Amino acid sequence: MVLDAFVVALLKLADLLLTIYIWLIIIRCVISWFFPFSFHPAVRFVYRVTEPVLGPLRRIIPPIGNIDISPIVAIFIIYFLQTLIYYTLRNYYILHY
C-alpha cells in the first residue's frame, strides 16, 4: 500500500513539474517578444532551464519565416506526456481500487 501511494505521488509530482515547465516556456516566449536583450538573472534562469528542450527542437524544426515554433511543439509534447500520466493514474486507480 505504501508503494502504491509512492507511485501515485511520483506521477502527480511529474505532472506538476511538467505544468511548471510549460509555464516557463510561455514566460520565455513573452520575454523574447517584449524584452529580447534582457540580462536579468531571472531571465537568464528561464533561458537556461528551457534551452535543453527547445535547443534540440530548434535544430529539428526549422522556423517558419521568422517565427520559431519549437515552443509550441515542446508544449504539445509535454501535454502528451501529461495525458499519459493522467491515463496511467486513472487506470491504476481502476485496477487497484
N, CA, C and O of each residue as an XYZ file, in Angstrom:
388
protein
N       0.812     -1.193      0.000
C       0.000      0.000      0.000
C       0.859      1.263      0.000
O       0.495      2.253     -0.635
N       1.983      1.244      0.695
C       2.873      2.403      0.715
C       3.484      2.612     -0.656
O       3.650      3.746     -1.106
N       3.822      1.506     -1.325
C       4.388      1.603     -2.672
C       3.374      2.197     -3.644
O       3.735      2.977     -4.525
N       2.098      1.826     -3.479
C       1.050      2.403     -4.329
C       0.974      3.912     -4.151
O       0.901      4.652     -5.132
N       0.991      4.369     -2.911
C       0.934      5.801     -2.640
C       2.168      6.502     -3.191
O       2.076      7.625     -3.687
N       3.317      5.851     -3.106
C       4.552      6.431     -3.632
C       4.477      6.604     -5.141
O       4.888      7.636     -5.671
N       3.959      5.604     -5.830
C       3.843      5.675     -7.296
C       2.884      6.789     -7.693
O       3.172      7.561     -8.608
N       1.752      6.877     -7.015
C       0.782      7.933     -7.318
C       1.396      9.300     -7.056
O       1.260     10.209     -7.875
N       2.072      9.454     -5.917
C       2.698     10.743     -5.590
C       3.766     11.103     -6.614
O       3.892     12.267     -6.994
N       4.524     10.131     -7.057
C       5.572     10.373     -8.045
C       4.976     10.825     -9.376
O       5.497     11.748    -10.002
N       3.898     10.191     -9.812
C       3.253     10.582    -11.065
C       2.630     11.981    -10.950
O       2.690     12.770    -11.892
N       2.037     12.278     -9.795
C       1.465     13.618     -9.609
C       2.563     14.681     -9.568
O       2.375     15.783    -10.084
N       3.690     14.366     -8.968
C       4.812     15.300     -8.941
C       5.338     15.541    -10.354
O       5.640     16.678    -10.718
N       5.450     14.482    -11.151
C       5.892     14.631    -12.538
C       4.926     15.521    -13.315
O       5.352     16.357    -14.111
N       3.627     15.341    -13.084
C       2.628     16.174    -13.748
C       2.778     17.640    -13.346
O       2.699     18.528    -14.195
N       2.993     17.893    -12.061
C       3.191     19.263    -11.585
C       4.435     19.893    -12.200
O       4.395     21.045    -12.632
N       5.533     19.152    -12.245
C       6.771     19.681    -12.822
C       6.610     19.974    -14.311
O       7.160     20.954    -14.813
N       5.866     19.138    -15.011
C       5.617     19.392    -16.432
C       4.767     20.648    -16.620
O       4.992     21.411    -17.560
N       3.801     20.866    -15.742
C       2.991     22.085    -15.812
C       3.849     23.322    -15.569
O       3.709     24.324    -16.270
N       4.724     23.257    -14.590
C       5.637     24.377    -14.325
C       6.531     24.619    -15.537
O       6.804     25.767    -15.888
N       6.983     23.555    -16.170
C       7.855     23.701    -17.344
C       7.114     24.367    -18.503
O       7.688     25.178    -19.229
N       5.837     24.021    -18.671
C       5.033     24.689    -19.706
C       4.991     26.188    -19.433
O       5.152     26.991    -20.351
N       4.776     26.565    -18.183
C       4.724     27.986    -17.845
C       6.067     28.667    -18.071
O       6.110     29.825    -18.486
N       7.154     27.969    -17.805
C       8.477     28.548    -18.074
C       8.679     28.785    -19.568
O       9.270     29.791    -19.961
N       8.197     27.874    -20.393
C       8.291     28.059    -21.848
C       7.458     29.263    -22.279
O       7.901     30.064    -23.103
N       6.261     29.392    -21.728
C       5.407     30.536    -22.067
C       6.065     31.837    -21.612
O       6.064     32.823    -22.349
N       6.621     31.845    -20.413
C       7.316     33.038    -19.915
C       8.486     33.390    -20.820
O       8.727     34.564    -21.101
N       9.219     32.368    -21.282
C      10.351     32.628    -22.185
C       9.866     33.280    -23.477
O      10.502     34.206    -23.979
N       8.754     32.808    -24.016
C       8.222     33.396    -25.250
C       7.836     34.855    -25.040
O       8.158     35.711    -25.864
N       7.154     35.135    -23.949
C       6.739     36.511    -23.668
C       7.964     37.403    -23.476
O       8.004     38.524    -23.982
N       8.946     36.913    -22.757
C      10.177     37.695    -22.558
C      10.851     37.985    -23.897
O      11.327     39.096    -24.130
N      10.890     36.991    -24.768
C      11.567     37.199    -26.055
C      10.823     38.206    -26.930
O      11.436     38.851    -27.782
N       9.516     38.350    -26.733
C       8.763     39.329    -27.505
C       8.968     40.744    -26.984
O       9.116     41.676    -27.774
N       8.978     40.917    -25.664
C       8.988     42.261    -25.091
C      10.348     42.722    -24.592
O      10.647     43.915    -24.638
N      11.172     41.805    -24.119
C      12.492     42.156    -23.578
C      13.553     41.226    -24.170
O      14.130     40.418    -23.443
N      13.820     41.323    -25.477
C      14.692     40.329    -26.115
C      16.153     40.370    -25.655
O      16.862     39.375    -25.804
N      16.611     41.473    -25.110
C      18.023     41.578    -24.738
C      18.184     41.797    -23.239
O      19.084     42.515    -22.805
N      17.321     41.185    -22.457
C      17.375     41.347    -21.006
C      18.444     40.425    -20.413
O      18.564     39.264    -20.803
N      19.203     40.954    -19.479
C      20.240     40.163    -18.809
C      19.937     39.993    -17.324
O      20.837     39.730    -16.526
N      18.686     40.144    -16.963
C      18.257     39.967    -15.586
C      18.482     38.501    -15.175
O      18.284     37.606    -15.996
N      18.888     38.238    -13.937
C      19.134     36.852    -13.505
C      17.926     35.930    -13.665
O      18.088     34.748    -13.969
N      16.716     36.460    -13.461
C      15.524     35.629    -13.632
C      15.343     35.230    -15.096
O      14.950     34.103    -15.397
N      15.632     36.160    -15.998
C      15.526     35.873    -17.434
C      16.565     34.834    -17.838
O      16.271     33.906    -18.592
N      17.776     34.999    -17.332
C      18.823     34.011    -17.635
C      18.449     32.637    -17.100
O      18.716     31.625    -17.749
N      17.831     32.592    -15.917
C      17.384     31.315    -15.355
C      16.364     30.638    -16.265
O      16.467     29.443    -16.542
N      15.375     31.411    -16.731
C      14.336     30.847    -17.599
C      14.956     30.321    -18.888
O      14.594     29.238    -19.350
N      15.874     31.064    -19.468
C      16.531     30.607    -20.696
C      17.370     29.361    -20.442
O      17.367     28.432    -21.250
N      18.085     29.339    -19.328
C      18.953     28.205    -19.011
C      18.141     26.932    -18.751
O      18.591     25.836    -19.084
N      16.962     27.067    -18.165
C      16.136     25.905    -17.850
C      15.403     25.378    -19.087
O      15.228     24.167    -19.225
N      14.980     26.258    -19.974
C      14.195     25.824    -21.128
C      15.036     25.459    -22.355
O      14.559     24.754    -23.244
N      16.257     25.923    -22.406
C      17.091     25.667    -23.590
C      17.387     24.188    -23.838
O      17.456     23.795    -25.003
N      17.567     23.337    -22.812
C      17.824     21.914    -23.102
C      16.697     21.226    -23.880
O      16.945     20.234    -24.565
N      15.480     21.730    -23.787
C      14.376     21.154    -24.555
C      14.195     21.897    -25.878
O      14.021     21.276    -26.927
N      14.236     23.217    -25.821
C      13.960     23.998    -27.027
C      15.111     23.972    -28.028
O      14.875     24.032    -29.235
N      16.349     23.884    -27.550
C      17.506     23.867    -28.448
C      17.472     22.706    -29.431
O      17.553     22.934    -30.638
N      17.353     21.461    -28.953
C      17.278     20.337    -29.896
C      16.059     20.403    -30.816
O      16.145     20.035    -31.988
N      14.927     20.870    -30.291
C      13.751     21.003    -31.159
C      13.988     22.037    -32.250
O      13.533     21.864    -33.380
N      14.696     23.108    -31.918
C      15.011     24.139    -32.896
C      15.885     23.601    -34.023
O      15.762     24.027    -35.171
N      16.774     22.657    -33.687
C      17.627     22.063    -34.728
C      16.830     21.127    -35.637
O      17.176     20.959    -36.807
N      15.770     20.518    -35.109
C      14.947     19.592    -35.888
C      13.888     20.329    -36.702
O      13.654     20.013    -37.868
N      13.249     21.320    -36.068
C      12.127     22.022    -36.689
C      12.593     23.408    -37.132
O      12.912     24.251    -36.293
N      12.632     23.646    -38.429
C      13.065     24.972    -38.892
C      12.003     26.025    -38.605
O      10.814     25.712    -38.542
N      12.429     27.271    -38.432
C      11.440     28.341    -38.211
C      10.605     28.569    -39.463
O      11.066     28.356    -40.584
N       9.395     28.999    -39.254
C       8.502     29.339    -40.359
C       8.574     30.855    -40.510
O       8.022     31.595    -39.696
N       9.250     31.303    -41.544
C       9.529     32.728    -41.680
C      10.493     33.118    -40.571
O      11.582     32.553    -40.468
N      10.107     34.066    -39.749
C      10.907     34.449    -38.588
C      10.299     33.932    -37.291
O      10.695     34.354    -36.204
N       9.342     33.022    -37.404
C       8.628     32.528    -36.219
C       9.183     31.166    -35.818
O       9.177     30.216    -36.601
N       9.661     31.097    -34.577
C      10.177     29.850    -34.010
C       9.009     29.090    -33.393
O       8.412     29.550    -32.420
N       8.680     27.926    -33.958
C       7.548     27.159    -33.453
C       7.981     26.058    -32.481
O       7.153     25.253    -32.056
N       9.261     26.015    -32.128
C       9.716     24.974    -31.199
C       9.030     25.054    -29.834
O       8.780     24.002    -29.246
N       8.707     26.240    -29.289
C       7.967     26.248    -28.018
C       6.586     25.596    -28.124
O       6.138     24.927    -27.193
N       5.921     25.794    -29.252
C       4.598     25.187    -29.444
C       4.722     23.675    -29.491
O       3.929     22.963    -28.876
N       5.711     23.184    -30.216
C       5.930     21.742    -30.313
C       6.293     21.176    -28.940
O       5.818     20.103    -28.568
N       7.127     21.885    -28.190
C       7.513     21.434    -26.848
C       6.288     21.352    -25.941
O       6.144     20.394    -25.181
N       5.415     22.337    -26.015
C       4.206     22.325    -25.191
C       3.301     21.160    -25.590
O       2.706     20.522    -24.721
N       3.188     20.875    -26.874
C       2.391     19.718    -27.316
C       2.976     18.409    -26.789
O       2.234     17.534    -26.344
N       4.289     18.274    -26.837
C       4.937     17.065    -26.332
C       4.709     16.925    -24.832
O       4.420     15.832    -24.344
N       4.837     18.022    -24.105
C       4.615     17.983    -22.659
C       3.154     17.656    -22.363
O       2.867     16.887    -21.446
N       2.237     18.227    -23.122
C       0.822     17.920    -22.934
C       0.561     16.440    -23.183
O      -0.225     15.821    -22.466
N       1.214     15.866    -24.192
C       1.095     14.434    -24.469
C       1.578     13.613    -23.269
O       0.929     12.645    -22.874
N       2.717     14.003    -22.692
C       3.232     13.303    -21.513
C       2.280     13.427    -20.327
O       2.080     12.464    -19.587
N       1.699     14.597    -20.148
C       0.736     14.770    -19.059
C      -0.503     13.908    -19.269
O      -1.061     13.382    -18.306
N      -0.933     13.759    -20.509
C      -2.071     12.900    -20.803
C      -1.734     11.450    -20.490
O      -2.564     10.719    -19.949
N      -0.524     11.036    -20.826
C      -0.096      9.670    -20.473
C      -0.114      9.470    -18.961
O      -0.558      8.432    -18.471
N       0.366     10.462    -18.229
C       0.368     10.373    -16.767
C      -1.058     10.283    -16.244
O      -1.350      9.478    -15.360
N      -1.940     11.105    -16.785
C      -3.336     11.103    -16.336
C      -3.977      9.735    -16.548
O      -4.600      9.194    -15.634
N      -3.829      9.175    -17.746
C      -4.462      7.887    -18.016
C      -3.792      6.752    -17.257
O      -4.449      5.774    -16.900
N      -2.503      6.870    -17.007
C      -1.830      5.876    -16.175
C      -2.402      5.903    -14.762
O      -2.689      4.854    -14.184
N      -2.567      7.100    -14.208
C      -3.158      7.221    -12.869
C      -4.596      6.724    -12.847
O      -4.996      6.021    -11.918
N      -5.362      7.078    -13.847
C      -6.764      6.658    -13.898
C      -6.872      5.142    -13.970
O      -7.661      4.539    -13.243
N      -6.087      4.525    -14.840
C      -6.115      3.066    -14.960
C      -5.585      2.403    -13.703
O      -6.047      1.327    -13.321
N      -4.623      3.036    -13.064
C      -4.072      2.496    -11.825
C      -5.146      2.461    -10.743
O      -5.271      1.475    -10.015
N      -5.919      3.537    -10.640
C      -6.996      3.585     -9.651
C      -8.087      2.573     -9.976
O      -8.632      1.933     -9.077
N      -8.404      2.428    -11.247
C      -9.469      1.493    -11.654
C      -9.049      0.059    -11.340
O      -9.860     -0.728    -10.854
N      -7.789     -0.288    -11.612
C      -7.335     -1.662    -11.408
C      -7.087     -2.001     -9.940
O      -7.258     -3.150     -9.534
N      -6.685     -1.008     -9.141
C      -6.291     -1.315     -7.769
C      -7.333     -0.947     -6.715
O      -7.185     -1.332     -5.556
N      -8.368     -0.219     -7.082
C      -9.327      0.192     -6.056
C     -10.739     -0.068     -6.493
O     -11.678      0.218     -5.749
